[in-house]
Amino acid sequence: MEQNLSQLGGGVVEAARSMGASRSQIVRDVLIVEAKPGLVSSITIMTVSFISYSAMAGLVGGGGIGDFAIRYGYYRYETPLMITAIVLMILLVTIVQLGGSYIARRLDKRL
């Protein structure tokens, strides 16, 4: 949140102040609205990272689809099951990434 807000130009805040906006109006109606595409992109990256971390946690016994792929696919030599689990993880990441990118593009007023 802080990084996305710090990337905004000072001209937008200055224009809002010159129109008489209060501090809460500047935050709510100017800063957050201008930072929405960046916030959605950051949330998308964070979600993809959590998916990859959960897959890695499965390697050390943390459960989840990574644990399923390791335990039932790799250790038991069931290659089709392991490939299916890997493809599901890739599809999940792709859906999250494409959805987040689509929403960020829709929210971006510059494009």
MOPAC internal coordinates of N, CA, C and O (Angstrom, degrees):
PM7 1SCF
backbone

  N    0.0000 0     0.00 0     0.00 0    0    0    0
  C    1.4493 1     0.00 0     0.00 0    1    0    0
  C    1.5308 1   109.85 1     0.00 0    2    1    0
  O    1.2310 1   121.09 1   132.28 1    3    2    1
  N    1.3170 1   115.53 1   -47.72 1    3    2    1
  C    1.4606 1   119.27 1  -177.37 1    5    3    2
  C    1.5279 1   111.52 1   -63.27 1    6    5    3
  O    1.2310 1   120.44 1   137.56 1    7    6    5
  N    1.3205 1   116.77 1   -42.44 1    7    6    5
  C    1.4603 1   120.69 1  -179.71 1    9    7    6
  C    1.5279 1   111.28 1   -63.14 1   10    9    7
  O    1.2310 1   120.18 1   138.31 1   11   10    9
  N    1.3159 1   117.27 1   -41.69 1   11   10    9
  C    1.4633 1   120.51 1   180.00 1   13   11   10
  C    1.5225 1   111.54 1   -67.73 1   14   13   11
  O    1.2310 1   120.40 1   142.55 1   15   14   13
  N    1.3152 1   116.84 1   -37.45 1   15   14   13
  C    1.4579 1   119.02 1   178.84 1   17   15   14
  C    1.5235 1   112.09 1   -73.00 1   18   17   15
  O    1.2310 1   120.44 1   147.84 1   19   18   17
  N    1.3383 1   116.76 1   -32.16 1   19   18   17
  C    1.4635 1   118.71 1  -179.39 1   21   19   18
  C    1.5293 1   111.96 1   -72.93 1   22   21   19
  O    1.2310 1   119.67 1   161.35 1   23   22   21
  N    1.3230 1   118.24 1   -18.65 1   23   22   21
  C    1.4621 1   121.03 1   179.52 1   25   23   22
  C    1.5261 1   113.08 1   -81.63 1   26   25   23
  O    1.2310 1   120.55 1   169.31 1   27   26   25
  N    1.3151 1   116.56 1   -10.69 1   27   26   25
  C    1.4617 1   119.25 1   179.11 1   29   27   26
  C    1.5191 1   109.83 1   -73.19 1   30   29   27
  O    1.2310 1   121.24 1   -33.03 1   31   30   29
  N    1.2976 1   115.23 1   146.97 1   31   30   29
  C    1.4507 1   119.67 1   178.97 1   33   31   30
  C    1.5293 1   111.88 1   -74.03 1   34   33   31
  O    1.2310 1   120.79 1   -26.24 1   35   34   33
  N    1.3013 1   116.10 1   153.76 1   35   34   33
  C    1.4547 1   120.86 1   179.59 1   37   35   34
  C    1.5199 1   113.08 1   -74.95 1   38   37   35
  O    1.2310 1   120.53 1   164.90 1   39   38   37
  N    1.3281 1   116.58 1   -15.10 1   39   38   37
  C    1.4587 1   120.12 1  -178.14 1   41   39   38
  C    1.5121 1   113.27 1   -65.69 1   42   41   39
  O    1.2310 1   120.29 1   147.41 1   43   42   41
  N    1.3087 1   117.05 1   -32.59 1   43   42   41
  C    1.4614 1   120.88 1  -179.06 1   45   43   42
  C    1.5270 1   109.70 1   -68.99 1   46   45   43
  O    1.2310 1   120.73 1   136.63 1   47   46   45
  N    1.3227 1   116.21 1   -43.37 1   47   46   45
  C    1.4656 1   120.44 1   179.17 1   49   47   46
  C    1.5208 1   109.73 1   -67.16 1   50   49   47
  O    1.2310 1   120.74 1   139.43 1   51   50   49
  N    1.3075 1   116.20 1   -40.57 1   51   50   49
  C    1.4672 1   120.13 1   179.21 1   53   51   50
  C    1.5273 1   111.08 1   -63.36 1   54   53   51
  O    1.2310 1   120.02 1   139.77 1   55   54   53
  N    1.3113 1   117.57 1   -40.23 1   55   54   53
  C    1.4615 1   121.08 1   177.88 1   57   55   54
  C    1.5202 1   111.02 1   -65.35 1   58   57   55
  O    1.2310 1   120.18 1   140.10 1   59   58   57
  N    1.3364 1   117.27 1   -39.90 1   59   58   57
  C    1.4645 1   120.54 1   178.62 1   61   59   58
  C    1.5203 1   110.70 1   -66.46 1   62   61   59
  O    1.2310 1   120.20 1   140.83 1   63   62   61
  N    1.3393 1   117.21 1   -39.17 1   63   62   61
  C    1.4712 1   120.10 1   177.56 1   65   63   62
  C    1.5175 1   111.39 1   -65.22 1   66   65   63
  O    1.2310 1   120.81 1   141.43 1   67   66   65
  N    1.3282 1   116.05 1   -38.57 1   67   66   65
  C    1.4618 1   119.04 1  -179.01 1   69   67   66
  C    1.5279 1   111.80 1   -67.87 1   70   69   67
  O    1.2310 1   120.52 1   156.99 1   71   70   69
  N    1.3461 1   116.61 1   -23.01 1   71   70   69
  C    1.4611 1   120.04 1   176.94 1   73   71   70
  C    1.5258 1   111.99 1   -88.72 1   74   73   71
  O    1.2310 1   120.49 1  -178.14 1   75   74   73
  N    1.3422 1   116.66 1     1.86 1   75   74   73
  C    1.4557 1   120.21 1   174.90 1   77   75   74
  C    1.5142 1   115.09 1    89.56 1   78   77   75
  O    1.2310 1   119.80 1  -158.80 1   79   78   77
  N    1.3103 1   117.98 1    21.20 1   79   78   77
  C    1.4655 1   120.60 1  -179.66 1   81   79   78
  C    1.5259 1   110.03 1   -75.52 1   82   81   79
  O    1.2310 1   121.14 1   -37.83 1   83   82   81
  N    1.3187 1   115.42 1   142.17 1   83   82   81
  C    1.4615 1   119.82 1   176.65 1   85   83   82
  C    1.5239 1   109.45 1   -77.97 1   86   85   83
  O    1.2310 1   121.07 1    -8.02 1   87   86   85
  N    1.3246 1   115.56 1   171.98 1   87   86   85
  C    1.4562 1   119.84 1  -178.90 1   89   87   86
  C    1.5323 1   111.81 1   -62.04 1   90   89   87
  O    1.2310 1   120.56 1   137.79 1   91   90   89
  N    1.3201 1   116.54 1   -42.21 1   91   90   89
  C    1.4702 1   119.20 1   179.54 1   93   91   90
  C    1.5246 1   111.26 1   -67.93 1   94   93   91
  O    1.2310 1   119.66 1   144.61 1   95   94   93
  N    1.3183 1   118.26 1   -35.39 1   95   94   93
  C    1.4661 1   120.80 1   176.55 1   97   95   94
  C    1.5239 1   111.06 1   -66.89 1   98   97   95
  O    1.2310 1   120.40 1   143.17 1   99   98   97
  N    1.3197 1   116.85 1   -36.83 1   99   98   97
  C    1.4652 1   120.10 1   178.45 1  101   99   98
  C    1.5207 1   110.00 1   -64.11 1  102  101   99
  O    1.2310 1   120.75 1   135.55 1  103  102  101
  N    1.3244 1   116.17 1   -44.45 1  103  102  101
  C    1.4638 1   119.28 1  -179.36 1  105  103  102
  C    1.5205 1   110.28 1   -66.71 1  106  105  103
  O    1.2310 1   120.38 1   129.94 1  107  106  105
  N    1.3348 1   116.87 1   -50.06 1  107  106  105
  C    1.4611 1   121.89 1  -173.92 1  109  107  106
  C    1.5237 1   112.61 1   -72.24 1  110  109  107
  O    1.2310 1   119.86 1   134.46 1  111  110  109
  N    1.3152 1   117.86 1   -45.54 1  111  110  109
  C    1.4666 1   121.06 1  -170.91 1  113  111  110
  C    1.5226 1   114.63 1   -97.77 1  114  113  111
  O    1.2310 1   120.05 1   164.71 1  115  114  113
  N    1.3262 1   117.51 1   -15.29 1  115  114  113
  C    1.4595 1   118.90 1  -177.37 1  117  115  114
  C    1.5288 1   111.09 1  -116.12 1  118  117  115
  O    1.2310 1   120.50 1   120.00 1  119  118  117
  N    1.3207 1   116.65 1   -60.00 1  119  118  117
  C    1.4619 1   119.74 1  -173.23 1  121  119  118
  C    1.5237 1   112.52 1   -65.66 1  122  121  119
  O    1.2310 1   120.18 1   130.64 1  123  122  121
  N    1.3181 1   117.26 1   -49.36 1  123  122  121
  C    1.4631 1   119.74 1  -177.50 1  125  123  122
  C    1.5240 1   111.13 1   -67.37 1  126  125  123
  O    1.2310 1   120.14 1   142.46 1  127  126  125
  N    1.3214 1   117.34 1   -37.54 1  127  126  125
  C    1.4694 1   120.49 1   178.54 1  129  127  126
  C    1.5291 1   110.50 1   -65.31 1  130  129  127
  O    1.2310 1   120.22 1   138.54 1  131  130  129
  N    1.3157 1   117.18 1   -41.46 1  131  130  129
  C    1.4669 1   120.33 1  -179.78 1  133  131  130
  C    1.5284 1   111.99 1   -72.18 1  134  133  131
  O    1.2310 1   120.00 1   152.29 1  135  134  133
  N    1.3288 1   117.60 1   -27.71 1  135  134  133
  C    1.4611 1   121.05 1  -176.72 1  137  135  134
  C    1.5283 1   113.21 1   -91.85 1  138  137  135
  O    1.2310 1   119.21 1   176.81 1  139  138  137
  N    1.3301 1   119.11 1    -3.19 1  139  138  137
  C    1.4659 1   121.26 1  -176.11 1  141  139  138
  C    1.5260 1   114.37 1   -54.73 1  142  141  139
  O    1.2310 1   118.31 1   133.12 1  143  142  141
  N    1.3411 1   120.82 1   -46.88 1  143  142  141
  C    1.4728 1   118.57 1   179.68 1  145  143  142
  C    1.5286 1   112.58 1   -60.58 1  146  145  143
  O    1.2310 1   120.47 1   138.85 1  147  146  145
  N    1.3150 1   116.70 1   -41.15 1  147  146  145
  C    1.4588 1   120.02 1   177.91 1  149  147  146
  C    1.5117 1   112.44 1   -66.89 1  150  149  147
  O    1.2310 1   120.55 1   142.91 1  151  150  149
  N    1.3253 1   116.55 1   -37.09 1  151  150  149
  C    1.4625 1   120.05 1   178.24 1  153  151  150
  C    1.5243 1   111.12 1   -66.22 1  154  153  151
  O    1.2310 1   120.40 1   138.16 1  155  154  153
  N    1.3183 1   116.84 1   -41.84 1  155  154  153
  C    1.4696 1   120.10 1   178.64 1  157  155  154
  C    1.5222 1   110.02 1   -64.94 1  158  157  155
  O    1.2310 1   119.89 1   139.63 1  159  158  157
  N    1.3230 1   117.82 1   -40.37 1  159  158  157
  C    1.4627 1   120.71 1   177.52 1  161  159  158
  C    1.5228 1   111.11 1   -63.77 1  162  161  159
  O    1.2310 1   120.41 1   139.74 1  163  162  161
  N    1.3235 1   116.83 1   -40.26 1  163  162  161
  C    1.4674 1   120.39 1   178.33 1  165  163  162
  C    1.5223 1   111.53 1   -65.75 1  166  165  163
  O    1.2310 1   120.40 1   139.28 1  167  166  165
  N    1.3159 1   116.84 1   -40.72 1  167  166  165
  C    1.4621 1   120.37 1   178.12 1  169  167  166
  C    1.5286 1   110.40 1   -65.31 1  170  169  167
  O    1.2310 1   120.47 1   142.59 1  171  170  169
  N    1.3383 1   116.71 1   -37.41 1  171  170  169
  C    1.4619 1   120.61 1   177.57 1  173  171  170
  C    1.5233 1   110.72 1   -63.21 1  174  173  171
  O    1.2310 1   120.34 1   133.67 1  175  174  173
  N    1.3044 1   116.96 1   -46.33 1  175  174  173
  C    1.4673 1   121.03 1   179.29 1  177  175  174
  C    1.5237 1   110.48 1   -62.89 1  178  177  175
  O    1.2310 1   120.49 1   139.36 1  179  178  177
  N    1.3290 1   116.68 1   -40.64 1  179  178  177
  C    1.4575 1   121.03 1   179.03 1  181  179  178
  C    1.5277 1   110.89 1   -63.83 1  182  181  179
  O    1.2310 1   120.03 1   138.79 1  183  182  181
  N    1.3265 1   117.55 1   -41.21 1  183  182  181
  C    1.4637 1   121.44 1   179.67 1  185  183  182
  C    1.5220 1   111.30 1   -65.72 1  186  185  183
  O    1.2310 1   120.19 1   137.55 1  187  186  185
  N    1.3216 1   117.24 1   -42.45 1  187  186  185
  C    1.4679 1   120.75 1   177.23 1  189  187  186
  C    1.5280 1   109.83 1   -63.63 1  190  189  187
  O    1.2310 1   120.15 1   140.61 1  191  190  189
  N    1.3129 1   117.32 1   -39.39 1  191  190  189
  C    1.4673 1   120.37 1   177.55 1  193  191  190
  C    1.5219 1   111.05 1   -63.68 1  194  193  191
  O    1.2310 1   120.02 1   138.79 1  195  194  193
  N    1.3267 1   117.57 1   -41.21 1  195  194  193
  C    1.4653 1   120.15 1   178.25 1  197  195  194
  C    1.5244 1   111.57 1   -63.50 1  198  197  195
  O    1.2310 1   120.58 1   141.98 1  199  198  197
  N    1.3242 1   116.50 1   -38.02 1  199  198  197
  C    1.4641 1   119.66 1   177.64 1  201  199  198
  C    1.5254 1   109.80 1   -63.58 1  202  201  199
  O    1.2310 1   120.29 1   135.78 1  203  202  201
  N    1.3245 1   117.05 1   -44.22 1  203  202  201
  C    1.4679 1   119.41 1  -179.98 1  205  203  202
  C    1.5246 1   111.09 1   -68.23 1  206  205  203
  O    1.2310 1   120.03 1   143.38 1  207  206  205
  N    1.3353 1   117.55 1   -36.62 1  207  206  205
  C    1.4693 1   119.97 1   177.57 1  209  207  206
  C    1.5182 1   110.97 1   -66.18 1  210  209  207
  O    1.2310 1   120.12 1   142.61 1  211  210  209
  N    1.3304 1   117.38 1   -37.39 1  211  210  209
  C    1.4631 1   119.15 1   179.00 1  213  211  210
  C    1.5253 1   110.76 1   -68.61 1  214  213  211
  O    1.2310 1   120.10 1   146.45 1  215  214  213
  N    1.3268 1   117.41 1   -33.55 1  215  214  213
  C    1.4661 1   119.75 1   176.03 1  217  215  214
  C    1.5256 1   110.49 1   -67.47 1  218  217  215
  O    1.2310 1   120.29 1   140.86 1  219  218  217
  N    1.3168 1   117.04 1   -39.14 1  219  218  217
  C    1.4572 1   120.39 1   177.93 1  221  219  218
  C    1.5251 1   111.21 1   -70.87 1  222  221  219
  O    1.2310 1   120.21 1   147.18 1  223  222  221
  N    1.3198 1   117.21 1   -32.82 1  223  222  221
  C    1.4664 1   120.31 1   177.27 1  225  223  222
  C    1.5196 1   110.38 1   -65.34 1  226  225  223
  O    1.2310 1   120.13 1   149.99 1  227  226  225
  N    1.3073 1   117.36 1   -30.01 1  227  226  225
  C    1.4540 1   121.16 1   176.10 1  229  227  226
  C    1.5130 1   112.22 1   -64.22 1  230  229  227
  O    1.2310 1   120.42 1   152.26 1  231  230  229
  N    1.3191 1   116.79 1   -27.74 1  231  230  229
  C    1.4625 1   121.21 1   178.76 1  233  231  230
  C    1.5247 1   111.02 1   -64.54 1  234  233  231
  O    1.2310 1   120.21 1   146.38 1  235  234  233
  N    1.3148 1   117.21 1   -33.62 1  235  234  233
  C    1.4702 1   120.73 1  -177.86 1  237  235  234
  C    1.5190 1   111.50 1  -103.54 1  238  237  235
  O    1.2310 1   120.01 1  -163.78 1  239  238  237
  N    1.3377 1   117.59 1    16.22 1  239  238  237
  C    1.4629 1   120.92 1   175.49 1  241  239  238
  C    1.5024 1   115.04 1    93.05 1  242  241  239
  O    1.2310 1   120.03 1  -159.10 1  243  242  241
  N    1.3161 1   117.54 1    20.90 1  243  242  241
  C    1.4614 1   120.72 1  -178.43 1  245  243  242
  C    1.5130 1   114.23 1   -81.83 1  246  245  243
  O    1.2310 1   119.54 1   173.59 1  247  246  245
  N    1.3090 1   118.48 1    -6.41 1  247  246  245
  C    1.4579 1   121.54 1  -179.78 1  249  247  246
  C    1.5188 1   111.58 1    90.82 1  250  249  247
  O    1.2310 1   121.18 1     4.27 1  251  250  249
  N    1.2980 1   115.35 1  -175.73 1  251  250  249
  C    1.4488 1   121.31 1   178.05 1  253  251  250
  C    1.5142 1   112.80 1    88.29 1  254  253  251
  O    1.2310 1   121.59 1    10.70 1  255  254  253
  N    1.3336 1   114.57 1  -169.30 1  255  254  253
  C    1.4597 1   119.91 1  -174.98 1  257  255  254
  C    1.5303 1   111.67 1   -70.76 1  258  257  255
  O    1.2310 1   120.05 1   151.90 1  259  258  257
  N    1.3328 1   117.51 1   -28.10 1  259  258  257
  C    1.4547 1   120.22 1   175.94 1  261  259  258
  C    1.5189 1   111.43 1   -66.33 1  262  261  259
  O    1.2310 1   120.87 1   138.33 1  263  262  261
  N    1.3189 1   115.94 1   -41.67 1  263  262  261
  C    1.4630 1   120.94 1   176.67 1  265  263  262
  C    1.5250 1   110.64 1   -64.66 1  266  265  263
  O    1.2310 1   120.97 1   139.77 1  267  266  265
  N    1.3225 1   115.75 1   -40.23 1  267  266  265
  C    1.4634 1   120.56 1   177.76 1  269  267  266
  C    1.5257 1   111.09 1   -61.23 1  270  269  267
  O    1.2310 1   120.37 1   135.43 1  271  270  269
  N    1.3333 1   116.89 1   -44.57 1  271  270  269
  C    1.4667 1   121.03 1  -179.66 1  273  271  270
  C    1.5212 1   111.24 1   -64.29 1  274  273  271
  O    1.2310 1   120.60 1   138.99 1  275  274  273
  N    1.3276 1   116.45 1   -41.01 1  275  274  273
  C    1.4654 1   119.73 1  -179.24 1  277  275  274
  C    1.5320 1   110.80 1   -71.06 1  278  277  275
  O    1.2310 1   120.76 1   129.04 1  279  278  277
  N    1.3351 1   116.16 1   -50.96 1  279  278  277
  C    1.4628 1   120.45 1  -172.97 1  281  279  278
  C    1.5295 1   112.77 1   -68.13 1  282  281  279
  O    1.2310 1   120.58 1   130.58 1  283  282  281
  N    1.3204 1   116.50 1   -49.42 1  283  282  281
  C    1.4695 1   119.10 1  -174.20 1  285  283  282
  C    1.5200 1   113.43 1   -93.29 1  286  285  283
  O    1.2310 1   119.79 1   158.86 1  287  286  285
  N    1.3134 1   118.01 1   -21.14 1  287  286  285
  C    1.4574 1   119.79 1  -179.34 1  289  287  286
  C    1.5080 1   113.32 1   -97.19 1  290  289  287
  O    1.2310 1   120.83 1   124.14 1  291  290  289
  N    1.3259 1   116.02 1   -55.86 1  291  290  289
  C    1.4580 1   120.25 1  -173.77 1  293  291  290
  C    1.5316 1   112.24 1   -77.62 1  294  293  291
  O    1.2310 1   120.65 1   128.77 1  295  294  293
  N    1.3274 1   116.36 1   -51.23 1  295  294  293
  C    1.4675 1   119.58 1  -176.57 1  297  295  294
  C    1.5307 1   113.20 1   -67.37 1  298  297  295
  O    1.2310 1   119.72 1   149.49 1  299  298  297
  N    1.3111 1   118.13 1   -30.51 1  299  298  297
  C    1.4681 1   121.32 1  -179.13 1  301  299  298
  C    1.5263 1   112.50 1   -99.00 1  302  301  299
  O    1.2310 1   120.50 1  -172.39 1  303  302  301
  N    1.3301 1   116.65 1     7.61 1  303  302  301
  C    1.4646 1   122.85 1   178.05 1  305  303  302
  C    1.5310 1   112.29 1    57.50 1  306  305  303
  O    1.2310 1   120.90 1  -142.43 1  307  306  305
  N    1.3202 1   115.89 1    37.57 1  307  306  305
  C    1.4637 1   120.57 1   175.33 1  309  307  306
  C    1.5239 1   107.75 1  -102.24 1  310  309  307
  O    1.2310 1   121.45 1   -98.66 1  311  310  309
  N    1.2995 1   114.82 1    81.34 1  311  310  309
  C    1.4605 1   121.51 1  -174.48 1  313  311  310
  C    1.5238 1   112.95 1   -59.45 1  314  313  311
  O    1.2310 1   118.12 1   136.27 1  315  314  313
  N    1.3360 1   121.20 1   -43.73 1  315  314  313
  C    1.4697 1   119.05 1   179.75 1  317  315  314
  C    1.5375 1   112.73 1   -60.68 1  318  317  315
  O    1.2310 1   120.30 1   143.40 1  319  318  317
  N    1.3254 1   117.03 1   -36.60 1  319  318  317
  C    1.4584 1   120.27 1   178.55 1  321  319  318
  C    1.5263 1   110.86 1   -67.38 1  322  321  319
  O    1.2310 1   120.57 1   138.83 1  323  322  321
  N    1.3241 1   116.51 1   -41.17 1  323  322  321
  C    1.4591 1   120.59 1   178.88 1  325  323  322
  C    1.5302 1   110.68 1   -65.24 1  326  325  323
  O    1.2310 1   120.53 1   137.37 1  327  326  325
  N    1.3243 1   116.58 1   -42.63 1  327  326  325
  C    1.4626 1   120.10 1   179.52 1  329  327  326
  C    1.5272 1   110.52 1   -65.19 1  330  329  327
  O    1.2310 1   120.36 1   141.64 1  331  330  329
  N    1.3308 1   116.93 1   -38.36 1  331  330  329
  C    1.4662 1   120.49 1   177.51 1  333  331  330
  C    1.5218 1   111.02 1   -62.01 1  334  333  331
  O    1.2310 1   120.20 1   136.18 1  335  334  333
  N    1.3264 1   117.23 1   -43.82 1  335  334  333
  C    1.4691 1   120.57 1   178.75 1  337  335  334
  C    1.5257 1   110.87 1   -64.13 1  338  337  335
  O    1.2310 1   120.37 1   139.53 1  339  338  337
  N    1.3126 1   116.90 1   -40.47 1  339  338  337
  C    1.4662 1   120.31 1   179.06 1  341  339  338
  C    1.5229 1   110.91 1   -66.13 1  342  341  339
  O    1.2310 1   120.42 1   137.55 1  343  342  341
  N    1.3256 1   116.80 1   -42.45 1  343  342  341
  C    1.4640 1   120.26 1   178.61 1  345  343  342
  C    1.5338 1   110.54 1   -63.70 1  346  345  343
  O    1.2310 1   120.22 1   141.22 1  347  346  345
  N    1.3278 1   117.18 1   -38.78 1  347  346  345
  C    1.4705 1   120.24 1   176.58 1  349  347  346
  C    1.5235 1   111.57 1   -62.28 1  350  349  347
  O    1.2310 1   120.24 1   138.58 1  351  350  349
  N    1.3270 1   117.15 1   -41.42 1  351  350  349
  C    1.4673 1   119.65 1   177.50 1  353  351  350
  C    1.5242 1   110.93 1   -64.33 1  354  353  351
  O    1.2310 1   120.38 1   138.49 1  355  354  353
  N    1.3277 1   116.88 1   -41.51 1  355  354  353
  C    1.4627 1   120.36 1   179.20 1  357  355  354
  C    1.5263 1   110.36 1   -65.36 1  358  357  355
  O    1.2310 1   120.16 1   138.11 1  359  358  357
  N    1.3328 1   117.31 1   -41.89 1  359  358  357
  C    1.4662 1   120.44 1   177.44 1  361  359  358
  C    1.5226 1   111.81 1   -62.84 1  362  361  359
  O    1.2310 1   120.33 1   138.90 1  363  362  361
  N    1.3305 1   116.97 1   -41.10 1  363  362  361
  C    1.4632 1   120.55 1   178.83 1  365  363  362
  C    1.5191 1   111.03 1   -62.23 1  366  365  363
  O    1.2310 1   120.63 1   134.93 1  367  366  365
  N    1.3199 1   116.39 1   -45.07 1  367  366  365
  C    1.4678 1   120.16 1   178.46 1  369  367  366
  C    1.5234 1   110.59 1   -64.27 1  370  369  367
  O    1.2310 1   120.13 1   138.71 1  371  370  369
  N    1.3254 1   117.37 1   -41.29 1  371  370  369
  C    1.4639 1   120.99 1  -179.54 1  373  371  370
  C    1.5240 1   111.12 1   -64.31 1  374  373  371
  O    1.2310 1   120.37 1   137.33 1  375  374  373
  N    1.3299 1   116.89 1   -42.67 1  375  374  373
  C    1.4644 1   120.29 1   179.69 1  377  375  374
  C    1.5220 1   110.82 1   -64.21 1  378  377  375
  O    1.2310 1   120.41 1   136.31 1  379  378  377
  N    1.3185 1   116.82 1   -43.69 1  379  378  377
  C    1.4678 1   120.40 1   178.98 1  381  379  378
  C    1.5277 1   110.26 1   -63.96 1  382  381  379
  O    1.2310 1   120.38 1   135.73 1  383  382  381
  N    1.3340 1   116.88 1   -44.27 1  383  382  381
  C    1.4659 1   120.61 1  -178.60 1  385  383  382
  C    1.5274 1   111.86 1   -65.40 1  386  385  383
  O    1.2310 1   120.23 1   133.71 1  387  386  385
  N    1.3249 1   117.16 1   -46.29 1  387  386  385
  C    1.4601 1   119.82 1   179.77 1  389  387  386
  C    1.5275 1   111.73 1   -65.94 1  390  389  387
  O    1.2310 1   120.71 1   138.74 1  391  390  389
  N    1.3273 1   116.24 1   -41.26 1  391  390  389
  C    1.4666 1   119.60 1   178.15 1  393  391  390
  C    1.5129 1   112.29 1   -63.35 1  394  393  391
  O    1.2310 1   120.28 1   135.77 1  395  394  393
  N    1.3265 1   117.06 1   -44.23 1  395  394  393
  C    1.4589 1   120.66 1   178.56 1  397  395  394
  C    1.5149 1   112.54 1   -64.64 1  398  397  395
  O    1.2310 1   120.66 1   139.07 1  399  398  397
  N    1.3317 1   116.35 1   -40.93 1  399  398  397
  C    1.4704 1   120.04 1   178.25 1  401  399  398
  C    1.5271 1   111.05 1   -65.41 1  402  401  399
  O    1.2310 1   120.31 1   140.02 1  403  402  401
  N    1.3222 1   117.01 1   -39.98 1  403  402  401
  C    1.4633 1   121.16 1   178.78 1  405  403  402
  C    1.5284 1   110.93 1   -63.14 1  406  405  403
  O    1.2310 1   120.58 1   133.33 1  407  406  405
  N    1.3279 1   116.50 1   -46.67 1  407  406  405
  C    1.4698 1   120.31 1  -179.73 1  409  407  406
  C    1.5233 1   110.42 1   -64.48 1  410  409  407
  O    1.2310 1   120.05 1   138.47 1  411  410  409
  N    1.3318 1   117.50 1   -41.53 1  411  410  409
  C    1.4714 1   120.40 1   179.30 1  413  411  410
  C    1.5184 1   111.19 1   -63.28 1  414  413  411
  O    1.2310 1   120.25 1   139.64 1  415  414  413
  N    1.3386 1   117.13 1   -40.36 1  415  414  413
  C    1.4739 1   119.89 1   177.37 1  417  415  414
  C    1.5180 1   111.73 1   -64.59 1  418  417  415
  O    1.2310 1   120.63 1   140.98 1  419  418  417
  N    1.3362 1   116.40 1   -39.02 1  419  418  417
  C    1.4656 1   120.29 1   179.77 1  421  419  418
  C    1.5210 1   111.81 1   -66.80 1  422  421  419
  O    1.2310 1   120.37 1   146.36 1  423  422  421
  N    1.3407 1   116.90 1   -33.64 1  423  422  421
  C    1.4618 1   120.67 1  -178.81 1  425  423  422
  C    1.5368 1   112.41 1   -81.47 1  426  425  423
  O    1.2310 1   120.07 1   159.67 1  427  426  425
  N    1.3133 1   117.48 1   -20.33 1  427  426  425
  C    1.4651 1   120.80 1  -176.31 1  429  427  426
  C    1.5270 1   109.30 1   -77.07 1  430  429  427
  O    1.2310 1   120.98 1   -62.68 1  431  430  429
  N    1.3093 1   115.73 1   117.32 1  431  430  429
  C    1.4605 1   120.65 1  -178.36 1  433  431  430
  C    1.5206 1   111.95 1   -81.60 1  434  433  431
  O    1.2310 1   120.08 1   166.94 1  435  434  433
  N    1.3254 1   117.45 1   -13.06 1  435  434  433
  C    1.4608 1   119.82 1  -177.74 1  437  435  434
  C    1.5158 1   112.30 1   -78.16 1  438  437  435
  O    1.2310 1   119.80 1   158.21 1  439  438  437
  N    1.3342 1   117.98 1   -21.79 1  439  438  437
  C    1.4673 1   120.52 1  -176.46 1  441  439  438
  C    1.5030 1   112.04 1   -93.79 1  442  441  439
  O    1.2310 1   120.10 1   180.00 1  443  442  441

